[in-house]
Amino acid sequence: MLFQNALLFLPDGHYHAGCLRVNGGRIAEIAGALSPLPGEETLDCGRRKLVPGLIDIHTHGRMMRDFCEGTPDAFDALAAAYIGEGVTTVCPTSMTLPLPRLEEIFSAYAAWRPTNTSGARLVGINMEGPFLSAAKKGAHEEKYIVPADSEAFDRLWQAAGGHIRLCDVAPEIPGNLDFIRKAKERCTVSVAHTGGSYEEVMAGFKAGAKGATHLFNGMSGFSHRSPGAPGAVFDGAEYAELICDGEHVAPPALRAAVRLLGLERLVVISDSVTPAGMPEGARCALGGETVVIRGGKAQLPDGTIAGSIVSLLEELRRLVAFGIPEETALLGCTRNPARAIGETEIGELAEGKMADLLLLGYDYRAERVYRDGKEQVRNEK
């Protein structure tokens, strides 16, 4: 298939007028001008923006479905829900649950994964919990939080068929640094739900953690005399997740964080939960608590924010509205999350990469979405 007359978002972080050819599910050719081959399907993009499919490495659910349901029906529904907002790759994210239940969920996912040929690609699990700090548990259920355990992780790794891409860990808990040193050989380790000091979190990065889970949320605070976990993230992390809905982090703090993280380290995540995409008043269970959409936010009964209710594409729109350069925001939604989870074949428009493509309308709406070069059926909400 040939995409003509497009504004292509290329790996240099800029738009270029040109054409893109797809063959065999991959990007075969990019040039300023290309002529159709005999019988080749052609789309005139009308000078609209063609960007890589968005990548969300931290999301629990959407449209009243959740990864921790642990059923093929739920996985199918999630794959279909994400694609409607231009998200072609997802790390479905677990909550803190009893270890035997996590094994069941991960086993169900591993069995289902080979059937995931349409909708968003659920590429591998983001294991958020149970190796967290109870002091910064957020919506996670405290009674299931435990110190990091290599034997338990090995069982979960086997259950998932080796498809754990991220493991979230509070580095200040005794024994967790030793776990980080071992787990980093299998997956990306991210510091998360941590009450640790600057020094304790820096020790986590020195032990091998690469990233930070939802910067500023679920961690110790940042001040000029006590920089805490955020200060360590700015100094030591290879990347940092940011929930960019404007609710979890105020726009002025977002702008400051983006400047500190730069073009290479910003990873935009939705951290969306079950009622994402639903109207005001929708409610569900999460982490042993009831979550309700109130005032445009997902909240626990005590008012604690419990994940977001927006998509990655909506966050792109909001970031631009907050004054973040569009190109910076796009790198945070495409190339950078791919790198964070060790994916080398997605996240960029480059010859030889997978043809995961998003054609954007002038209002940043998803006009067409392609995964592996095939246009996807979208139930957009």
N, C-alpha and C positions, 0 to 999 in steps of 0.2 A: 504494500500500500504506500502511496505517495502523499505526503502532506505538503502542499504548496502555499506560497504567499503567507508564511507564518512569521511571527516574532518568536524566535527560539531562545529559551533561557539556557545558555550553554555553561559549561563548567567554570568559565572565567567569572561567573556571577553577573553577567550582563546579557541583555537581549540583543539578538542579531537577526536581521531580516534574512530569510532563507527557506530552504526546503529540507525535508527529512523523509527518508525512505525506510520502510520496515520490511523485513523479510525473515520468515521463520521465527517470529516472535522476538526478534532482536532489531536494534537500530543498525541498518546496513550502510547508510550513507547520509551525510549531511553536507550541504553545499549551498552557495548563494542562489543557484538556479539548477533545477533538475527537470528533465523531460520525462513524461510517463513512458514506461515500457509497454509493449503490445499487451493489451488486456488488463493492465494494471489499474486497480481501483485508485481513484484520486480524490482528495478532499481539498478544496480551496478554503483556507483558513481565514480569508478576508482580513489579513493583517492582525488577527487576534493572537493572543499569547499561548504558545504551546510550551508547557513546563513538564518536568518529571512528575509522575504520580506522587502524591504526598505520602509521607511515612510517619506513622504514629507509634512510637515505641512504648507508650504508657497509656493504656486505656482499658477500663474494666468492662464497659458495656455501653449499650445504646439502644434506644427504642424499646425499653422494657425487657431487654435480654442481657444476660451477664455471662462472662466466661466461666464463672464458678458454678453455673448450673451443671456444667460437665456433661452435656448431652450433644450428640450430633446435630439435633434440631437447633439448639442454641448456637452452636458454631456456624451452621449454615445461615441462620438469621443474622448473626453479627457480620459475616462476610458480605452479605447482601446490603446491610445497613451502612457499613463504612464506605462502600464503593459509591454510594449516592452522593457523597460529599467530596469525591475526588481522592479519597485515601485508598491507595492500591496495596499498601503493605502495612501490617499491624503486628505488634507484639501484644497479644492478649495478656492481660495482667491479672494475677491472682491476688486474693485477699489473705489475711492471716486466718487460717483454719487449722483444725487438728491435722497432724501429719498424715494419718491414714486417709482422710478425706482428700487432701491434696494429691496423694498418690492416685486415688481413683480419678480425679479430674484430669491429672496429667496423662494417665493411661488412656482415658477416653479421647483426649486430644491427639495423642500419638496414633491411635487407631484411625481417627478421622482424617488426619492431616493429608494422606495421599489422595483423598477425594476432593480436596480444596482446589478445584480447577477453574472456578469462576468466582466472581465477587472479589473482595480484598483478599490478598495473600496473608494468611495468619502464619507468619514466618517462624515464630518461636516464642516461648513463654517469657514474660517478665515476672519474676517471682518476687512480689512485694510482700515480704513477710514469710515466715514468722520470726526472722532473726533481727528484730527491731528493738527500740527502747520503749518500754511501757510509759515512760515520762512524756514521750512525744508520739503517742500511738495514733492520734487523729481518730479516724473512723474504724481503726483496726480493733479487734476484740482482745482485750488485755489478757484474758485467761489462756489464750493460745500462743502468746508471745513467749519464745524460748531463746536461750543462747544459741549461737550458730553451732551446728553439729555436722561434721563432715560425713559421718555415717548416714545420718538422716538425709543429707543432701544427695549422697550417692544413690539412695533408694529413689528419691524423687527424680534424679537424673535418669536412672534406668527406666522408671515409669514413663517419663517423657520421651523416651527413645533418643536421648541426647539433645533434645530440642529446647533446652533452657538457654535463652540468649542473655538474660540479665538476672542477677541475684542481688537483692537489696539488703544491706547490712548496716547496723549501727556499730561503728568501730570502737566505741568506748566501753562496750560490754566485755567483761573479762573473757578471754579465749577467742573473741571474734577476730582479732588481728591474725592469729594463726589460721583461722578459717579462710580469711581473705587471701592469704599467701597460697593456699591450696586451690581455692575455687577459681582464682584468676587464670589458672591453666585451662579451665573448661569454658568459661563464659566471662562476659563483662561483669565486673562487680561495681556496684554503685552505693555510695554512702546514703543512708536514708533514715528517716524518723529517728534522728539522733539528737540527744541533748548534749553532745560532746563539746568540749572546748576547742578553740583553735588548734591547740597542740594535739589533742586526741584525734581530731578529724584529719589533721595533716599526717598523723601516724598511719591512718587508714590508707591514704594515698601512697605513702611510702611503702606500705605492705603490698600494694598492687591494685587498689581500687582505682578505677578510671574516671568515674562520673559521680554526679550528685543528682539525687532524685528530687524533683520539684523544689528547686532552689527557693529558699526563704520559708517554705511551708514544711511543717513537721521537722523543724530543726531549731537549734539554739539561735538566739538573735544576733544582730550585727550592730555594733556601735564603735565609736572611735577609740575607746579604751579596751573594749572586749569584743574583738572581731568575730569570735565564735565560729560556728560551722560555715556561715557564708564567707567569712574572711579566708578560711582554709580553702574553700572551693575556688575563690578567685585566684589564690596563689598556687594551688596544687592540682586541680582537676583538669583532665583532658577535655571534658565537656560538662555542661550542666543543663539539666532539664528546666524549663520554665513553663508554667501554666500561664498562658497569655490571654485569658478571658477578661482581664481588667478587674476581676473580683478577688482572685487569690493574691495577686501582686498589683499594687496601685500603679497606674501608668507612669508616674515619675520614677518609681523604683525600677520598673521594667526598662525604661530608657537608660537609666544608669547601669543596670546589669548588662544590657546589650552592649553598651560602650565598653564595659570591662571585659566581657567575654569575647568580643570581636567577631569576625566573620567565621572563624574556625570552630568555636566552642559552643555556640548557641544551639540548643536542641529544643524546639518548640514541641510541647506535648499537650494533649487534651486532658488527660487524666479523667476522661468522661466516665460517668457511672450510669447505672441501669436506666434512669429516667431521662437521660440526655435525648434531646430532640422532641420531648413531650411538653405539653402545655403546663401552665401554672397550676399547682395543686397536685400534680402527679406524685405518687409516693411508692416506695419500695423498701425492702429490707437490705441493709448493707452492714457487714461487720457486726451483726448482732443488734443493730440499731435501726430505727425507722428513719428513712431519708425522705424529705418532701421538698418539692420545688416551691420556694417562697421568695418573692421579690427578685425573680430571675436567677436564683442560686439554689444549689442542692444543699440542704441544711439538716443537721441532726436536731433533735428536740431542744437542745440547749443553745442552738444558734451556730454551732461549729460548722464551718464549710466542709462538705464531704464530697470532694471531687467536683468536676465541672459538668455542665450540661450543654456544652457547645462542641462543635467539631473542629478539627484542625483547620479546615477551610474558613470557618467563621473567625478563628483566631488570626489567620492571615489578614482577613479584612480589618479586624480590630487593630492589629499591630500597625497597619498602614495608617489607620485613623489616629493612632496614638503618636504618630510622627516617626515611626521606625521605617527606614528605607525599605521599599518593597523587595529589592534584591537581597538584602540582609535577612528579611523574614523568610523569603523563599529558601535560602540556603539552610535556614534552621528547620524547615519543614521537609527537606529533601536530602541533600547531600550529607549534612552533618548527622542526622539520626542513622542513616545507613552506615556511616563510618563508626558510630558509637557501638553498633551491634556486630561489626565485622563483616558487613555486606559490601561486596565489591562490584556487584553486577546491577545494582539499582541505584536510584537517587540522582542520576545525571543523564543528560542527553548527550551521549557520546557513542561513536561507532563501536559496535560489539556489545553494548549494554542491553539489558532487557528493555523491551519496548513498553514500558509503563508510562503512559502519557495522560496529561490533563489539558484539555483545551478550555481556556478561561474566557468567559464573556467579559465585557467591558466593566461590569460591576463585580468582578471576582466571583462569579457563579460558575459552577461546573457545567459546561455545555456538552462536552463529550469526555468519556473516560475510557482508557484502553489499558488492559493488562495483558502482557505478553503479546502485544500487537492486536488483540481482539477487543472490539468495542463491547463494553459491559452494559447489561440492562440495569438501569438505576431506578430505585424507588426513592427519589429525593424528598427529604423532609427539611 
